Amino acid sequence: MNTARVAALLGALGVAGMARAEEPPGTTDHEVLLHGWRSPSIGVEYRRGFLGVHAGLYPTVISHDARGGTETTWFAKAGLTGYFLPLRLTSERASTLFVSIAYLRGLNRGWDDALFLETGFRWAVWKGLDLRLGAGPLLAPGQSPRVNPTPGVSWSFPLPG
């Protein structure tokens, strides 16, 4: 290995080491999140590093009754979320962009299997409080695709290691 490559490698390791050393106390990439609204669901998520696994209930208004009023359709939802491009805003924890893919099983209104693709932003507001804003298509056989907004609120609990 030539000297320039060794110098570049040592420099990269030094920068990576400095970036790690500057992370504020309380920052974690290992956590459990309790979600209180639609993004990703009303449920729980386990996250380690950039990947989270979630499960819960997902309500959405995608149908109307005979008088034209809205009806809430409920789904059981399970999926994976990837978190990327962390940045510090108002909390010692990082806010991130996210993308998610999930399987949904309709619980009422004649819906069966569905797929939901979501993209959005997770804002680490304060301590464990997160607010989310996303959107994505709800795709199901025999149904028209529907784009749903996905606001969310969560509380995160850091885990050791």
N, C-alpha and C positions, 0 to 999 in steps of 0.2 A: 504494500500500500504506500503511495507516495505521500510526501510531507503535506501537500495541500489538502489531500483527502483527510488525513489524520487531524489537521487543524480544523477543518470544517466540521468533522464529527465531534471533536471535543467542544467546539463552539456551540454546536446545536445542543449537546448534552448540558452544557452550562446554562444556556438560555432556558431550556426545559426545566432544569433544576431551580433556576431563579423564579420562573413562573409558578412552580409548585410551592416554593417557599413563601411567596407573596399572597397566597390564598388566605383570606381572613378566617379567624376561628369560627367554628360552627358550620362551615361549608361542608357539604356532603354530596357524594354521588351514590349513596346507598340509603334508601328511605322507603317508608310506607306512606301512602297518601289516602286520605278519606275525602271522597268527592261528594259534594252536596248538590250538584246540578249537572246538566247534560254533557259537559265536556270532561272526560270522555263518557261518563255515565254517573248515576247515583250509585256509588259503590266504592270499591277499594282498588288500589294499584300498588304493586311492588316494583320499585325501580332500582336498578343497579347499573351504574355507568350511564351510558346513553340509551339503554333499553328498558322499557317498562311493560309490565303485563297487567291488564286490568279486567275487571268483571263487575257487572252491576245491572241496573235497570236504566232504560233510556226512553223517556217520554217525548213525543213529538206530535204536532198538529199537522196531519197530512190528509185529513178527510173532513167532510161536512155532513151534517145530518139533513133530514128532509126539508127543514126550514132554512137551510143555508148556514146554520151555526157551526162553529168548529167543534171537532171531536178529537180528544187526545188518544193517540195510539201508543201502546206500551210494548217495549221489546226487552228481552233479556239480551245482554250484550257482553261479549268477551273479545279482547284483542290485544294487539301489540302497539306500542308507541315508541318512536325514536325521537330523542331530544338532541338538538344540535345548536351550534352558534351561541354558547352561553355569554351573557353580559350582565354586569352589575348595574342596577338602576336605583332602587330605593331600599334594598335589603342587603344583608351580608351574603344571602344566597343568590345564586345566579338565576336570572330570567332566561328563557330559551324559546326558540322556535321549535315546533314539533310537527311530526306527521304520524298518522295512525291508520291502521287497518283493523277492522273488526267484523266479526260474524254477529248477526242479530237474528233472534228468533221471535217472531211476532207472538204476542200474548192475547191480542184481541183484534177486532175489526177485520178479520179475514187475512191477516198477514202471516206468512210462514217464514221461510228463510230469506235473509237479506245480507247485503254487504255494505259497509259504510267506510268511506275513505275521508279522512279529515286532515286538514292542515290548519295551523294556528300559532298563537303566541301564548306562552305561560309567563305571567308577570309575577315574580316573587315580590309581593307588596311589602310584607313586614313579618318578621319572625317566621312562623310556619304558614302564614296566609298567602294563598295564590289565587289570582284571578286569571281566567282563560277566555280567549276569544278566538273562535275558529269557525270553519264552515266546511261542508263537504257534501258529496252526493250520496244519497241513499239509493241503492240499486237492488232490485228484486225481480225474479222471473215473473212475467205477466203484469208488471206494474211500470208506470212511467217513472223515469229517474226524477228524483226530487232533491234539490239542493237545500240543505238545512243549515241555518246559523247555529253555532254551538257555544253559547256562553257557559262559563263554569266557575265554580268556586271550590277551593280545596284547602285542606290543612295537611301539612306534611310533617312527618315524624322521622327525624334522622335515626339511622341504625348504625351501630358500631361496625367498623371494618369496611 
